[in-house]
Amino acid sequence: MARIILHCDLNCFYASVELLSHPELREVPVAVCGDPGSRHGVVLAKNEPAKRCGVQTAETIWQARKKCPDLVLLPPHHQLYREYSRRVNAIYDEYTDLVEPFGIDESWLDVTNTLHLFGGDARALADTLRRRIRRELGLTLSVGVSFNKVFAKLGSDYRKPDATSVISPENWKEIVWPLPVGSLLFVGSAARRLLKQYGVENVGQLAACKREMLESIMGKLGAQLYEYANGLDREAVRSRYDAEPVKSVGNGTTFPQNLTTRVQVQAGIAVLSDTVATRLRRHGLYAGGIQVTLRDPEFRDRSRQRQLSAPTHLIRELTDAAMELVGELWKPPSPIRALTVTAIHLSEEGEAYEQTDLFAPPPQRQERQEKLEGAMARIRQKYGSDAIVFGAARPEKEEDPLP
């Protein structure tokens, strides 16, 4: 029996929610963005008129205004977006218990076993959802209907805004194969560039590749994309009430001023590692690896990761490992705009393994550090997160840029 899966995507979500309070702006270009006076001033969302002007999500405000001088900027209200997302998903819950959010504004619904309760017509059900969301919440929705998650998402992107698209077992090759390969889930710019080198530019060309060839050049992602392109995706829609395994824990920030010295960078890394370690400890998780990403003022990202000799959730160990990676990626005084530290290869407390390392701190020292950071966690829990700070996050004096 073929599955019946809907992918529901709220159109221009942040902007649409903001325009509920500003109906007079519906026909003019509008963007929701961070503080225009800060370095966080990027476009978070835009409405359809702004989209027609070429405004893109994640570009800086000055880039957006260069394309659209009359662009109206509105500040974000994230709590309001979360509330509307909750209301939308509550409506979905009336039709199936298998509702899997994919971000704040998208969700998959598996209605295979419940569609008969609502007339048995998947397209009609999608249209009903669109009408309800528009009538009850004032928002518009695009819905893709298909027999797997990947094609359902393709369907919601196929026609926008406020449309239903059906990709069925009978018509999927006709609709999907001519689409650009970047239309597929998880095909980003790097994957597009790589595939283009092999003459693969649309989904049909990807489907015609041998699985072994794709695996050889892209690893596990290649095999996954082969299945996606050939309609073989079998991933289940998971209820949002089922806990999803945590695969990584990370934190990143854009700094008010570019970092150019080692002391500045170490202070930033220490603060980010502190946050990551706190979250790991809270969830009883250990990091088996660490990843660091640096962004320069031209928005170019460089990343590196490595396996740790033993899983850890200690601030000091994560900071030291992250700084080693920074040393491989960066040479002062090259400016750094933003940093991200991510704990990867996570394991639960009882599953932590240890690999013998002749150069690792002695067990007594690690035990003292564990007690120290455990005490810090208890103080923060009682008196607040700012009650005590890891020392490396407070450098006493600045150093000159290293050669």
Secondary structure, DSSP 8 states (H G I E B T S, - for coil): ----EEEEEETTHHHHHHHTS-GGGTTS-EEEES-TTSTT-BEEEE-HHHHHTT--TTSBHHHHHHH-TT-EEE---HHHHHHHHHHHHHHHTTT-S-EEESSSSEEEEE-TTTGGGGTS-HHHHHHHHHHHHHHHHS--EEEEEESSHHHHHHHHHHS-SS-EEEE-TTTHHHHHTTSBGGGSTT--HHHHHHHHHTT--BHHHHHHS-HHHHHHHHTHHHHHHHHHHTT--------TTS------EEEEEEEEEEE-SHHHHHHHHHHHHHHHHHHHHHTTEEEEEEEEEEE-TT--EEEEEEEEEEEE--HHHHHHHHHHHHHHH--TTS-EEEEEEEEEEEEEGGG------TTS--HHHHHHHHHHHHHHHHHHHHH-TTS---GGGS-SS------
